[in-house]
Amino acid sequence: MNFVEGEIIHINKPYGMSSFGALAFVRTRISKACGVRRVKTGHAGTLDPLATGVLTLCTGKCTKLIPTLQYHSKEYTATLQFGATTASYDKEHTVNHTYPCRHITKERILQALEQFKGDIMQVPPTYSAVHVGGKRAYELRRKDKDVKLEAKPVRVDDIELLWFDPEKMQAQIRVECGKGTYIRSLARDIGRALDSGAFLTQLCRTRLGEVRIEDCVTLDDFPAWLENNA
């Protein structure tokens, strides 16, 4: 493979690492393998540090494909905790509010999910990379500044309940969606639709376009993969 000229690499991003951190890990090793100071590298579609799964990296001339790749449909599995919220809508922050949740049933969840299928309006999380006045929203929040984001149109092609645990008040959903859809915001809105609160305890991107998580290489296996492909 000619990484300097341009290749597409599909990584299974691990939990706790930023998309840029995964990119830097790969870029450092392919640059060394190619004997150059720095191979041009970019990623298509950011994953939160607490999310795992398909992260597509492009090198060389293939970085020009990133805008197109970002528009490919995506699939996620997400685990929701009902009865509470956090500032970031996931486990990055501690619980800030609790809500009644014992009224939630499998049937009510199934009914609530129906309203999120198709073209919907969604307010992004304030802890996100959305630009506000030239700054990232999360940068402003971390400085304790108020951030107000407007709802934007997104598309949810399918949403499915995989399981519900009434004792732990947790559920797992599968979501197929388009560019710009925040699963953290979806968790927030599902909680509200159920007259409660919800936040993500787990998020995995299982597909980007035609690439599934089974097609990706882990960072642990990447050095051996690179040795076979450089």
N, C-alpha and C positions, 0 to 999 in steps of 0.2 A: 504494500500500500504506500502511496506517495502522499504523506501528510503535509508536506510543504506545498505541493501543487493543489491538493484539496481532497479531503475525505469526510465522510459522515460517520460518527461514532455514537453508539447508543449505550448509555451508562445506566445502571440501576443505582440511583443516588441513595446513599445510606442516611439513616436517621441522624439528626443533629448537625449535619454539614450543610452549608449554604450551597446554592447552585454555583456561585463563583468559586467557592472552595473546591468543589468537585472539578470544575473547569481548570483551576490552577494545578491541581494534582495531576490531571491528565496532560496538560500543556507542558509542565516541567519535564515529564518523562518522555513525551514524544519529541520534544525539542532536543533532549539529550541523545535519544536514539537516532535522530536525524543529523546530529552534529551541528546544529545551528543554535543561535542564542535564544530565539523565541519564535515558535511557530504561531502564526496568526490563528486564533481560536475564538469561537463564540458559541453561545448556547441558545437554543430555540425553546422558549417557554420556561420561565423561572419556576422553581419549586421552593416552597418555604423550607427553612432548616429542619422543621419537625416533620416534614413530609418525605416520603420515600418514593422510589419508582423511576419511571422512564424519563431520562434527561438526555436530549439529543444535542451532541456537540458537533460543530462544523469547523473544519480547518481550511486554510488557504482560500482558494476561490470559491469553495463551497459555502463560505460565510455569507455570500450573496443570496443563498437560498433561505437564510434564516427567516426573513419576513413571510415567505410562502409557507415554510414549515410551521410557523406559529399559528397559522390559520387552519391547520389540520384539526379534525375533531379529536377530543380527548375522552378518556374513560378513567374514573376514579372509584376506589372503594373508600368509604369514610365511616368511622365509628363516632357516634354522637352520645354525649352524656346529657341526659335531660335533668332539669331541676336547678340549673345554675348557669351562670355566664362568666366570661372573663373579658378583659379589655380587648384582647386580640382574637377572641372567638376560638382559641385553641389553648393548649397547655403551656404556651410560652409565658403566660401570666397566670397568677393565682385567681381563684374565684372572687369576684367582686359583688355578686348578688346571688341569692338563692330564691327559688320559686316553688310553689306547690307542683307536684308532678304525679301524684298517685292516681290522678284521674286519667292519665295517659294509657291507652290500650293499643294493641296491634291494629285494631279496626280504625281508631282515630288517626293513627300514623298513616295508614294506607290512604285514608280520605285526604289528609293534609298534603301528602306528596303530590296528589293529582294537580293541585293548583300551581305547582312549580314546573310543569311540563310545557314545552313550547317557548315562545318568545316572551320573556318577562323583563321587568325593570328591577335592577338590583343595585343597592348602595354598597360600594366596596368597603372593606375594613379600613379603619383609619390607620391601623398598623399594617400598611402596605406600601408598595413602591409608587403609588399614584402621585403624580406631580400636583403640588399646590403652590402657586406663586413661585415656581422655579425650584421648589424644595420637594423632597420626598415626604409623603404624609407621615411615615413612621419616624422620620428625623424630627419633625415638629412635635409629635406625640411624646417622644423620648425627652424632649425639652419642656414637657408639661404644658404645651401650647394646645389650645382648642383647635380642632380640625373638623370642618364640615364638608362632606363630600356629597355630590349630587348622584341621584340614581341614573344608571345607564342601561341601555338595552343589552341583554345577553340571551343566549339560546340554550335551553336544556332539551336535548333530543330524547332522553329517556332517564327516568329515575325509578329505582326499584328497591324495595325493602328486602334485605337478605336475611336478617334475623332481628328479633326483639327480645330482650331479657327484662321482664317486668320486676324482678327482684333488684337488679343493679340499676334499673332505669336507663339502659343503654340500648342502642340500635345500630345496626350497620346497613348502609345504603350503597348502591352502585349508581353512579351518575355518568351519563354520556352528555358531553356539552361542547360548546364552541369556545372560541377565543374570548378571553376577558372574564370568564365566569369564575367567581371566587367560591370555593366549596365552604370556606369558613363563613362567608356571608349567608350561604344557603343553610348552614347549620343554625345560624342565628335566626333566620327567618322561619325555619321549620319549628324551632322552639316557640317563637311568637305565635305561629299559626295554631299551636297546641295549647295556647294560653299558659305558657311556661317559659323556660329558658333552655338553651342548649349550647354546647360548645364541642369542638372536635377533640377527641383523645387519640385519634389515629387517622392518617391520610396517606393513601398510596395511589400514584398515577400508574394505572395498569396498562394504558395504551396511549400512544400518540400517533395519529394517522393509522398506518398499517402496522406499526411497530408495537409489539406487546412486550411486557416485562420479561417474558421467557426468552426474548431475543437479545436481551441486554447483558452486558458484562459488568460484574461487580468490581468495585475498586480493589478489593482483595485479589481478584483474579486478573486485574488489568496488566500488571507487569509480565505475567506469563503470556497473556493474549498479545501484548505488544511485541514480545520477543518472536512470536510466530507470525506477526503481520508487518513488522517494520521492514 
